Amino acid sequence: MNNPKELRKVIIGTALAIIWMCIFIFIKSSIVIDWTGTLDNLTPLKTVLGLIGFVIIVAYIIFINAHHETKKLIGTVTLTIVWLSLIIFYPFKDPTNTAAGAVGFFTLLFGLAVVVLWVRFFSDEIVFDDATA
């Protein structure tokens, strides 16, 4: 990646992914939004901000004016950050968590996908310019 503008776009995508994961890590699930003021329609703030962050990251990857390989790299970095956050911060050993086994299984499958994506980028055949030699 010889173009510093392309590197800057990857760094911005990485920062967006880290901020998105910080929403899930640091915001308490007990904080809710009361839409009507009558405690009838409550929505968790973490869910709302998580969906907004997801839309922002997907829109950034789709609409950024970058080379297609840079877009793939941003997506791979984002998936890696999400996977590492899940491994580090998810309570797999909590005895009250009934979904821990299923989440652990799909985390392993997700990790395999992350490894396959990184193998693609570590191969020597990726070219960031459109010139054919």
Summary of the structure (lengths in Angstrom):
residues: 133
radius of gyration: 18.4
end to end distance: 17.1
largest distance: 67.4
contacts: 315
relative contact order: 0.13
helix: 65%
strand: 5%
